Amino acid sequence: MCTWKLSARLSGVKVCGLILVILALHGTADVMESPNNRNAYVDFVLNPNSSASVLQGFKKRSTTAVVYICFNRTALIEPALESVLRSEDLHKFDFIISQDGGSAAPLNPKVPNNTNYVYIHHKENLNTGIQDFFVKQLAFEVLGYESLIVIEEDVVIHPQAIQMLKFMLDMSIDDLEIGLVSIIDVDNSFFIDMGRYNSSVHRVAITEGHLWMYGIHATRYRAVREHLLEYTGIIRHEDFESLHKDTVAARIRAMHKRKGIPLNIALSQDGNLIFSLRLEGFDRRLNTVARFYRPLGYWGVHFRDDKESFFGRFGTEMFGGRVQLPPKETTCEDMVDMAETCRARLDELFMRHLGRHPDEKARNFAVSRLLGGNMNGVVLTSCVTRTAKRRTPECREMYWV
């Protein structure tokens, strides 16, 4: 059944369209030996027949690749990469570092001797979206991995975060509702009994949350490859800062409109991946209940904020204990228990800072958002603890504070 669903989407006329797109992307890259300009280099690395040359003789040993994607923010890369290299069982996977080119200084990673890895420092600046597609194509088409774990450059990860995602990938391989698995991007630890639920995972809408650290199966990649190629075709010869210029944005939105994708979503490669998966019937993702990374970066091509606002929204902490692996999906009984804990701790918070109990609407809002995967415990706590004058409209609209 799994094979039928995924292969049926690429049948008939779609195959013809896909072949034309692939040929357009490949261009003449297969005859280039040493690309000496940005567009030629992009064509070179987007061609599976030539992109293997960047691997410098690297040989695949695992069925799962862990890829760390970065550019030039050295102050963020150093602690983030160090945390990845401290990951438990990293040696059981193949490890790839893909650093975009341009102004980025080369890294000097101290990778453990028992880890099979390759460091790719691109000759040219690809841009975020191109590098993201490059690592997927490299992993699934050139190297033939069964699954891929992606870590962005600006998160310090928990030592067991990679293990957690690998277990989640294994438990969802035959679940045709699940498009990807991810580490939750918000910190709800105050409202949850983390001693009991640190290894639990929620089934939530695939659109909930950022993809700062996530895992995806090869089967899902193949199901959405045509969509990813089309997006890549729009941005492949655009530089890092051009993705939101009117002409490029208009082409991306026209593609979204034609496919029935909401026009108000971010124009990023992550947004395109998420909504492409939804178009192909993968409506849900598995999200961790605990946050297993600490976010560092608040400035990027798609997400720009001042430092205070960013950390005021996403916090600075992650789960600090040992994870009780393997993970398990939350049951109805778990959700009832989590709802009771959330209500009790919300009561405690209101009484301590406002001298009253929350009304029933505030309790229901908090519980429904927690169980639905779209609660932000840092924002909710801030709404209760700040003065009335400093509360934002979001406090009332989302949390009834």
N, C-alpha and C positions, 0 to 999 in steps of 0.2 A: 504493500500500500504506500509506503514511504517512497519507493522508487517511482511508482506511477505518478504520484502527485508532483514530484519535483521534475520529472522528465517531461510530463505532459505540458508544462508551461513553456517549454522550449521547442514545441513541435510546429510543423507546418510553416506558415509564412513567417513566424517569429524567428525561425532558424535562419531564413534568408536575410531578414533584417539584421540579425546578430552577426552573420558572416560579413555583411557590408560594413557594419560598424567596426568590427575587428580589423578588417582590411584597411579601413580609413585610419585607425589608430596605429597600425603597424607601419603604414607608409613605406618608406625605404629604409627603415631602421635596421633591417636585417643585413644590409650591405655596408653599414657604417662600421668602421673599425675603431675610430677615435673621435667621437663627437666633440666639436670645439665651440659650440654655442648652446645656449640654454634650450631653445626649442628642439634642436637636434638631439640633445641629451635626453630630454623628456621623451621624445619618440623612441629613443634607444632603450630606456628602462621600461617603457610601456609595452615593448615587444617581448613576449615570453621567450622568443628564440634568441634574443641577444641579451636580455637582462640578467641571465645566469652568470654572465662574465663578472658582475660586481661581487659575486660570492667568493672570489679568490681561492677556489679549490675546496670550499666548504662542502662537507658531505652530511647528508641527513642521517640521523641515528634514531630519532624518536618519531612518534606519530603526532606529537603536539609541538607546536612552535610557540615560544614566548617572545614577543617583539616589543622592544622599548623604542618609541619614536620620539625624537628630540630635534632641536634646532640649535639656537645659540644663547639661550639664557643660562649661562654657566652657573650663576648663583643658585638656580633652581635644579639644574641637572645634577650637580655634584651630590647633594643629599638624596635626591630621588633615585639616582642610579645606584648609589651605595646601598639604599634600602632594598632595591631589587636584587642586588648581588648577595644580600644576606638572607634571601628567601630560602625557606626549607624545601628540600627536594628539587632545587633548581637544576641540579645535575641530571635529573630524570627526563628533562625536556631539552630541546634544542633552543638555544638562546641567540636572538638576533638583535643587534643594535643598528637602527637606521637613523643616521643623522643627516638632516638636510644640509645642502651646501650653501655657497654664498659667503656671508660674513662669519659663518660659524667656525670657531677654532676647533681643530681636531681633538677628540677625547683621548684619554689614556686609561681605559677601563682596567681595573685590577680584577679580572674574572677568575674565579677559582679554577685550579688546574683540572678538576674532574668534570668541568662543564664544557660541552660541545657548543661553541659559539662562533659567530662571525660579526665583525664590526664593519658596517658599510658607511663610509663618509662620501656623500654624493659630491660630484664635481661642480654641479650647478644647483641653484635654488629651485626646487620643484614646485613648491607651495604646499600648504597643509593638505589640501584635498588630493593632490597628485600623489604625495608621499603615502597617504592613507590607502589609496587604491593600489599603489605599487607594492606595499607589504602584503596586502591580501592576495594579489595576483601572484607574487613571488611564492608565498606560502602554499597556496592551493593549486596553482597551475604549474609552476616551475618545479617546486620541491615536493608537491603531492602530500602535504600534511592532511590529516583527518580533522584537526581542530586547531584553532589559533587563539591565543590570549594576547590582547593588546594593552599596553600600558603607556599613557601619555607622559610627557616629560616632567610635569609639574605636580606630581603626587608622591609623597613618601608612603610606602606601602607596609602593611603588617607582614611579619615573616611568614604567615600562613595564607596570605591572600591568594597567591597563585594556586596553592593546593585547593583552596576553597572553590575557585573557579573551575579547576579541572574536575572536581567531584560534581559540580553543577552541570558541566558539559556532559559528563557521562550519564547523569540521571535524566537528562532531557533529550538525548539523541533520538529517541523514537516518539517523542511528544510533538506532534505536528502543529500544536498551538504555539510552541515556544520558538521564537526567532533568534534570541540570543540570551546570554546570562551576564549579569553585571554586579559590580559592587555598588551599593546604594551611595548616592552622592551627598546625602544629608545626615545629620547626627540627631537621632531620636532617642538616644540612650537614656535620658532622664525619665522618659515615659514608658520604658520597657524593662522587664526583668532580664538584663543581659546575662546574668548567671545561668538562666534557664534557656534563653533563646539566642545565644551568641552564634550558634551554627544553623539557625533556622533560615529558610528562604521563603519569600512571598512570591506568589504568581500575580503579577500586576500587568496593567496595560503596557504595551511595548513602547509607548511614547513617554513613559514616566522616567525622567531623570537623564543626566548626562552620561556620556560614554567615556569617562575618564579612565576606567579600567573595566574591560569586558572580555567575554569569550564568545566565539562563534564557530559553528560546525561548517565543514566543507559543503555539506548538502544545502545549507542556507545560502552560502555564497553562490553556489551554482544557480539557485532559484532566483536570485536578484542580480546576477551578473550583468544582464542586459541593461538593467536600470543604472547600475554603477558605471558601466561603460558610457552610457549616454551623458550622464552628469560629468564624467571625466572628459568627454569630448568637448564639452562647453568650456571647461576651465583649464585645459591642459596647456595652452599657450598664454595663460594669464599669470602675471606675477603675484607675489604674496599679498600685496595691498589692493589688488584690483577686483577682488571677488564681490565687493559690494558696490562697485561702480554701476551706474545706471544701465549701461549696455549689457554687461554680464548678468546683473541681477534680473534684468528683463527677460533674458533668454532662459535663466533658471526658472523664473516664475511662469513663463509660458509653458515650459515642460511640466511643471507642477500642475498647472491648470488643465493641460491636456490629459493628465493622468488622474485627475481628481484629488490631488494632494492639496491640503489647505494652503492658501496663499500667504498666511500670516506666520508661517514657521520660519525658523532660521534657515539661511541659505547654505549652511555648512554641509560638509560631507557626512557628518553624523546624522543630521536631519534627513538627508537623502537616503542613507542606509536604513534608518528606522522606518520611514514611511514606505520605502520600497519593500521591506519585509512585510509591512502591514498589507500592502497591495497584493502580495502573493499569499495571503492567508495566515501569516504568522502574527497573530494579534497580541500575543503576550510575551513577556520575558520573565525569567527568574531573577529576582533581586534579593540581595542579602538583607537581613534585618539589621545586622550590625554594620557599621562602616569600618572597612578594613584599609583605609588610607587617610592620610592627612593632606588636604589640598594646600598648595603653595602659591599657585599662580592666579592672578586676577586680571591679567592683561594679555589678550590674544587677538587674532584677526577677527574672530566672531564674537568674543565675549570680552567686553571692556568695562571696567568698573574701578572706582577708587578702592584703596586697600580697606578702609574702614567699612564701606558698604559690603564688599565681597565677604570679608570674614564675619561681619555682622549677620550675613545671610547663611553662610556655610560653616561657620565655626572653624576651630583650629585643632580639634581633637579627633582621635579614632579609638576604636576598641583596643584596650591595652592588655587583655588577658590572653590565656590560651584558648584556642577554639576547639570545641568538642566534636572533632570530625568522626564520621562523615556527616555532612549536612542533611537536613530533612526538611521537607516542605511543611509549612504550617497546616494543621488540621483545623476543623471547625471548633474542636475543644480548645486548641491553642488560641484561636482568635477570641473566644469567649474570655479566656483567662487574660489575654493581652488587653482586651477592652476594659476589664475590671481594674487592672493595674494602671492603665492610662487614666481612667476616671479618678482613681484614688490619688495619683500623683498630681493631676491637674487641680484637684481640691486642695491638696497641700500647698501648691504653688500660689493659688489664689488667696488662701487664708494668710499665708506668710507675707505677701506683698500688697494685697488689696484689702485684707481684713474681712473677706466675705467668700462665700462659695460661688463657683461659676453657675450661671443659669443652665438649664437643661440643653438649650440650643448650643451653647459653647461646648458642653460635654459631648454632645452628639457630633458636632463638627470635628472635634479633635479625634474622636474614635473612628469616624468614617474615613477621615483622611489618613490616619495611621494604618488602618487595615486595607485601604485602597492604594497605599504606596505613594501618596502625594502629600504627606504631612512633612513639615519642616520644624523639628523640635526646637532648633535654635531661634527661629523667627517667632514661634509661639511663646517661648520663654521670654524673649525680648519684649513682645507685646504686653505681657503681664507685668514685667518688672520696670519698664520705662514709665515716665510720667504721662499723664493723659495728653498733654500738649505735644508730646513727641511720638505718639502712636500714629502709624501710617494708616491709610484707608485699607490696606491689606489686613490689618489686625481685625477690623470689623467684618470685612467681606469674607475672609477665609477662616477666621478663628472666633468670630463673635466676641471679641474683647473690646 
